Amino acid sequence: MDNNLLVDDFEIIETSGSATEAHVAHVAHVAHVAHVAHI
């Protein structure tokens, strides 16, 4: 997995006003990356 994709997750969490929204965004992003990377 590309570490740059993980950095994007942290940026989303830091800039989100809601921990729940950040978690949802993180899960969605990871699921997308996993699908694209076929891991």
Secondary structure, 3 states (H helix, E strand, C coil): CCHHHHHHHHHHHHHCCCHHHHHHHHHHHHHHHHHHHCC
